[in-house]
Amino acid sequence: MNKGFSMTELLVVFAIITILSGGLVLYNRAVERQIILFKEQIKVFSAIQKAKSLALGTFAVELAPCGYGVHLSESNAMIIFREISSSGDSKCSDIDFIYTSYDQIFEEIKLDKVVKFSELGVNDIIFIPPDPTVIINGDIFKDEALIKIKTIDNKGEKIIKVTNAGQITAQ
């Protein structure tokens, strides 16, 4: 009497292992994209928080800039910048509350290629010291800014909300 497995039994076992492995690989890729999305959400949140902290830190500085801000671009990049007067006016009477070529780049941050800004309704968030006063897209009276990032395959989305009171939340 032969002891062992028949060819049919081996093929069935290999087919089951292949199906389970394929499902695991697909699940891993979806989870990996979600982790990248969370990481990039934290990166955007941190950039905005850094600009706010820099503005608060100028409270005791004698020659403080007019403000610090974050510029968000369609090319999936963020620029943390110093808002400075184009005329060198220390009272900041001629600032425009948006990122321009006069402003000094403090730091430039790129998002991962797996995620992108979606429905970018805000380009500039500026914190004017010493309070800091928050100005969104050059509009002093705008209540809040919603920044949405999502995966390029549209399978996940994260939102960062900034209010005109300076509160930054992640959803």
N, C-alpha and C positions, 0 to 999 in steps of 0.2 A: 504494500500500500504506500503510495506517494504522499509525503507530508510536505506542505507548502501552500502557496497561494496560486490561484489560477491567474491567467493573464487578465481576465475580465475583472476580477477583484482588485488587482493592482491598478488597472485603468480607472476604476471607480474611485479609489482612494486618491489617486493623483488628480483627478478632475475636481474632487471636493476640496483638496488642498489648494489648487489653482484658483478656484472661485473665491475661497476665503481670503487668500493672499491678495487677489485683485481688489476685493472690497476694502481691505486694510490699507492698501496703497492709496486708493481714492480718498478714503477717510483721512489719512495722514496729510494729503495735499490740502484738503479743505481746512483742517485744523492749523496747518502751517500758515495759510493765508490769513486766518483769523488772528493768529499770534502776531503776524507782521502788521495787521491793521491796528491792533491794540498798541503795539510799539510805536507806530507812526502817530496815533492819537496822542500818546504821551509826549512825543516829540513836539507836536504843534502846541499842546497845552504848556509844555515847559518853555517854549520860545516866548509865548505870550506872558507867562509868569515872569520870565527873566526881564522882559522889557518893563513890566510893572515894577519889579524889584529895583531895577536900575533907576527908574524915575523916583521911587521912594528914597533911594540911597543918595539922591542929590540934595536932600533937605539941608544938609550941613555943608555942602560944597559952595564955595564962594562964586566961582565962574561956572555955574551949571549950564548944561544945554537947555534948549527950550522944551525938550521932552525926549522920550524914547518910544519907539513904535515897532510894529511888526508889519511888514508888507508881504502879502500873499499873492503869488502870481499863478497864472494858468499853466506855467511850465513846471508845476509841482515844486516850487522853491519858495523859501521864506527868507526874508532879510530882516534882521534886527538892526535898527538904525537909530542914530541920534538926530533928532529934529533940531536944526540950527537955522539961525537967521541968515538969509542970503546977503544982507547988507552988513552983517556983523553986529547988529543991534543987540545989546545985552538985555533989552526989555522984550525982545521977541515980538515986536509989533507987526512984522511983515511975514510971519510964518503962515503956511497954507494948510497945515494939518494933514498933509498927504506926503508920501515918499516922492522926493524929487532928486535931481542930480546934485543939488546943494547939500543934501543930507549926507552924513558920514555913515558908511556901512560899519556896523559893529560886528556882525556875524552873519554868514550866509549858510542856510541849512537846506538840503535837498531831501525830498521824500523818496522812499523806496520805490523802485519801478513797478512794483505790484499794486500800489495804491495811487490814487489821484484825488485832487480836489474835485468835488462835484457841486454844481449849483453855487459857484463861488459868488455870493452876493456881497462880499466884503473884500476889500483889497488892503485897507490900512486901518490899524488900530493903534492909536497913539495915547500915551499916558503923559500928561503934562504935570510936572511937579509943582508944588510940593504935596498936593492932596492925595493921590494924583487925580486930575480931571481926565475922564476918558472921552476920546473923540473917535468916532467910527466913520470911516470914509469921508473925513473932512466935515462931518455934520455933528455939531455940538448937541443937537436935540434928538439924535437917533437913540432909541431905547436899548437896542441889543444887536449883536452880530451873531449869526449862526454860521459856523464853519463846518462843512460836511466833507468827510473823506470816505472813499469807498474803494473796494478792490476793483481792478480793471475788468474783472469778469462779472461785476455787479452783484456779487453774492454776499456782501457784507458792507455795512455802513456805520460810521461813528460820527457823532456830532460834538462839537465844542461850542459852548455858548459864552459870550462875553457881554455883560450888561454895562450900561453907562455909569454904574456905580463901581465898576472895577471887579465885580464878581466873575470868576472864571469857573465854569463847570463842564464836566465831561459826561456825555450820555451814551 
